């Protein structure tokens, strides 16, 4: 969508094509979002490494790691999956 906008497609055309509002097209095209980004509660790279190491070398479960780092289990699963790649 951004490429089409930059190539000259109208906001109205893009809104219709993607089924979103013109206002959404404007926000997306200009890099503005009304969704707040969580930055204060992000895990540091060191914490991520510790999670991967702890999971690999101890019997700590994903649920226990999630509780100790105050994150959802899906976050732990994602960190472990990313570490495997």
N, C-alpha and C positions, 0 to 999 in steps of 0.2 A: 504494500500500500504506500509506503513512504517513497519508494522509487517512482511509482505512478504519480504521486503528488509532485515530486521534484521534476518529473517530466512534463508537468503542466495539466494533469487531470484536475478537474474542478472538485471542490470539496463536496458539492451536491452529488456529483457522479460517484465519488468514492463512498459517500454515505449510503447511497442507494445500493451500490454493488456489494458492500460488506454488511448491510443491514444495521448500520449504526447511525447515530445522530451526527449532524454536521459539527456540533460542538466536540464530539469525540474525535472526529477527523482532525479538527484543529489542534486538540490537545496532543494527539498522537504524532501529528506532523511536526509539531514544534517542540516535542520532547517534554511536555508538561503533563503531569498526572495528578489527579485528585486523590490518589491512593497514597497514604503515608507509608514510608519505607521504614521498617524496623531496623534501626542501627544500634541502639543501645544494648539490645539483648543478643547480638550476634556472637557466635562462638569464635574465639581467636584461632589462628592456625595452630598454635601450641595445644590448645584444648582439643582440636580435631585430631592431632597426632596422638595425644594421650588417649583419646577414646579408641582409636584404631589399635594402639598398642595394648591397652587394657583388655579389649575384647579378644585380641589374638592370643594373649599370654595368660589370661586368668579365666576363671569360670564365670565372670560377670556377664549377666544377660543384657540384652538390648534394653529391656524394660528398666533394669537397675541403673544402667548408664543414663537413660533418659531422666529418671528421677533425680539422680545425683547432679545432672547438669541443667535441670529444670527446663527440659525441652520435650517435645513429643517423640514418641518412638519412631515415627516416620523420619524425623530429622537424623536420628542415630542410624537408621537403615540407609538413608541417602549418603551419609558420611562414609559408612562402611562400603557401600557400593562404589562410590567415587574413588575410594582408596584402592579398590581391586583393579581399576582401569588404568 
